[in-house]
């Protein structure tokens, strides 16, 4: 008997751990890929697999996928939160944010006037 199974992501969220209150909760900056909205959330350690608790520290990054799992008989909302193994330091985060701001200004600036060799337009 074949069972049809499909998974459709509804939201993909990039997370950055801001502060940790062991052993119960941590605060993370969440960036929603669909809207680029940013918010701060309090997340309970209960929502994270025990094997990943050691990865929860300021600067840790994760991806949180929320989607719908559908079979022939059932539909469920599934939430998967996966930590990356690499942790960013506060200085690295600040440096990346400064570079992002610099690039945003660069790309929003009007293009320089194009001139020919005589200096005329």
C-alpha positions as CSV (number, residue, x, y, z in Angstrom):
1,X,0.0,0.0,0.0
2,X,1.5,3.3,-1.1
3,X,1.0,6.4,1.0
4,X,1.3,9.9,-0.5
5,X,3.3,12.3,1.6
6,X,4.1,15.9,1.0
7,X,5.7,18.7,3.0
8,X,5.2,22.3,2.2
9,X,7.2,24.9,4.0
10,X,5.1,27.8,5.2
11,X,7.8,29.9,6.8
12,X,11.6,29.8,7.0
13,X,13.1,31.8,9.8
14,X,16.8,32.6,10.4
15,X,17.6,32.8,14.1
16,X,20.5,34.3,16.1
17,X,20.8,33.6,19.9
18,X,21.0,36.9,21.7
19,X,20.9,35.9,25.4
20,X,20.7,32.6,27.3
21,X,19.0,31.9,30.7
22,X,20.0,28.3,31.4
23,X,18.5,25.9,31.9
24,X,15.1,27.2,30.9
25,X,15.1,29.7,28.0
26,X,17.0,31.8,25.5
27,X,16.2,34.9,23.5
28,X,16.8,35.0,19.8
29,X,16.5,37.5,17.0
30,X,14.3,36.0,14.3
31,X,14.3,37.1,10.7
32,X,11.4,35.9,8.6
33,X,12.5,35.1,5.1
34,X,9.1,35.7,3.6
35,X,8.8,39.3,4.9
36,X,12.3,40.2,6.2
37,X,10.5,41.1,9.4
38,X,12.8,40.9,12.5
39,X,11.6,40.2,16.0
40,X,12.9,39.0,19.3
41,X,11.5,35.8,20.7
42,X,11.8,33.9,24.0
43,X,12.3,30.2,23.3
44,X,12.1,27.4,25.8
45,X,14.8,24.8,26.0
46,X,11.9,22.3,26.0
47,X,11.4,23.0,22.3
48,X,15.0,22.1,21.4
49,X,16.4,18.5,21.3
50,X,18.6,17.8,24.3
51,X,21.5,17.0,22.0
52,X,21.5,20.6,20.7
53,X,21.4,22.3,24.2
54,X,25.2,22.6,24.2
55,X,24.9,24.7,21.0
56,X,22.7,27.3,22.6
57,X,24.9,30.3,23.4
58,X,25.0,33.9,22.4
59,X,26.0,34.1,18.7
60,X,24.7,30.7,17.8
61,X,22.6,30.6,14.6
62,X,19.8,28.4,13.6
63,X,17.1,27.9,11.0
64,X,13.5,27.3,12.0
65,X,11.3,25.7,9.3
66,X,7.5,25.7,9.8
67,X,5.5,23.7,7.3
68,X,2.6,21.4,6.6
69,X,3.1,17.7,6.4
70,X,0.2,16.1,4.5
71,X,-0.6,12.4,4.0
72,X,-3.6,10.6,2.6
73,X,-5.1,10.5,6.1
74,X,-3.7,13.4,8.0
75,X,-2.4,17.0,7.9
76,X,0.0,18.3,10.6
77,X,1.9,21.5,11.2
78,X,5.6,20.6,11.7
79,X,8.2,22.8,13.3
80,X,11.9,22.0,12.8
81,X,14.6,24.0,14.5
82,X,18.1,23.2,13.5
83,X,21.2,24.8,15.1
84,X,24.4,25.4,13.1
85,X,27.6,24.1,14.6
86,X,29.4,27.5,14.2
87,X,29.0,30.2,16.8
88,X,29.6,33.9,15.9
89,X,31.2,36.2,18.4
90,X,29.6,39.5,19.3
91,X,32.4,41.3,17.4
92,X,31.8,39.2,14.3
93,X,28.1,39.9,14.4
94,X,28.7,43.7,14.8
95,X,31.3,43.6,12.0
96,X,28.8,41.8,9.7
97,X,26.0,44.2,10.6
98,X,28.3,47.2,9.8
99,X,29.2,45.7,6.5
100,X,25.6,45.0,5.7
101,X,24.7,48.7,6.4
102,X,27.7,49.9,4.2
103,X,26.5,47.7,1.3
104,X,22.9,48.9,1.7
105,X,24.0,52.5,1.4
106,X,26.3,51.6,-1.5
107,X,23.5,49.9,-3.5
108,X,20.9,52.6,-2.7
109,X,23.2,55.4,-3.8
110,X,22.6,56.9,-7.3
111,X,25.1,55.8,-9.9
112,X,27.9,58.3,-10.6
113,X,27.6,60.5,-13.7
114,X,29.2,58.8,-16.7
115,X,31.5,61.2,-18.6
116,X,33.4,60.7,-21.8
117,X,37.2,61.3,-22.1
118,X,36.6,65.1,-22.7
119,X,34.7,65.4,-19.4
120,X,31.5,66.1,-21.4
121,X,28.3,64.2,-20.9
